[in-house]
Amino acid sequence: MNKSKVFPNLVDSHAHLDFDDFDEDRESVLERAQKTGVKLIINVGFDLESSLRSIGLAEKNSFIFAAVGIHPHEAGKAAGDYIQKLEEMAEHPKVVAIGEIGLDYFRDRSPRPVQKEVFQQQLRLAKKVNLPVVIHDRDAHDEVTQTLQNEGLPEAGGVMHCFSGDVVLAKKVLELGLYISIAGPVTYAKNIALGQVASMVPSGKLLIETDAPFLPPHHLRGKRNEPAYIRYTAEKVAAVRGKTWEHIGQLCLENTRELFRI
Ligand code: NI
């Protein structure tokens, strides 16, 4: 019988494949992603060097696009002219966002006032260059939402990546106009709150991501994460929404294209 085969569509809206965790086998990682059905990866910058490497990956691979930005961990080390450098990078045709930017009060690797200033400056840059923002918020929910309220979101919008709050925060974030991106922790049995969030995000605002090499899904904890494992997050999100993972994969692929204008 000639059963028509439906090829799944998946997407990884946030990965760090430029990290040296992938230096040994980056090509195989990309092959596995494509075999799993991943049609699009947004590779997200962490500092200036990582942003340049993200652009390099995007130049070499048609299905990879880049975000450029300074992660809050790196805010303290940002060079004086980093905004100018990011602005130049933002002109590249495969740069689709400013990110990741935000606040991290969990690890506090940069002084909080510096994190805040670098976050604000990059929000302003995103407005200037008319790109969406990829936002990192770890244990800084109030400060991040307040900063976004005060500064205003760029017209191009943005995403709260690796969402880590509850339904109350999710509602605030949605009111601000942001997309919500669900990562591997949704597969952890104890993470009831994130499952609830994954079930309530409106279809048009839902994204999925790996944040590879970080945050592997439940049964792969302790290992390096990679885009092929997005399948497990798609399955869990599908389960809590009463859909198939193929449906969630397709929906999130379309949403990612819409947000990043690809
Ligand atoms: Ni990240």
Boltz pocket constraint, residues with backbone or C-beta under 6 A from the ligand:
constraints:
  - pocket:
      binder: B
      contacts: [[A, 14], [A, 16], [A, 44], [A, 100], [A, 211]]
      max_distance: 6.0
